[in-house]
Amino acid sequence: MAKKRTYLTATLPDGYSKTIGPTAVAFTHYWRIVAILESGKTEVFWGHTKSLADARRKTKAAAEAARMRGWKDYALDIVEVVPSDG
């Protein structure tokens, strides 16, 4: 039997929408870190996880990255993904 493939969409508080897929993996959450560098430029890091607990672990990782890389500031968003048409 073939695995069911689906698209997943995450909509962040600022209105940005990210579509993931097609995938057969049961991702539940999307995370995004927007880092503000000392130069004023920004870098974006993102990913998806299979649970909210996994996504929340990015909070500690983001704080460590900010300290190690010398970011001026950063924002971490975690949102639930929903099935979509792609």
Helices and strands as residue ranges (DSSP letters): E 6-11, E 17-23, E 29-36, E 42-49, H 52-56, H 58-69, E 73-84
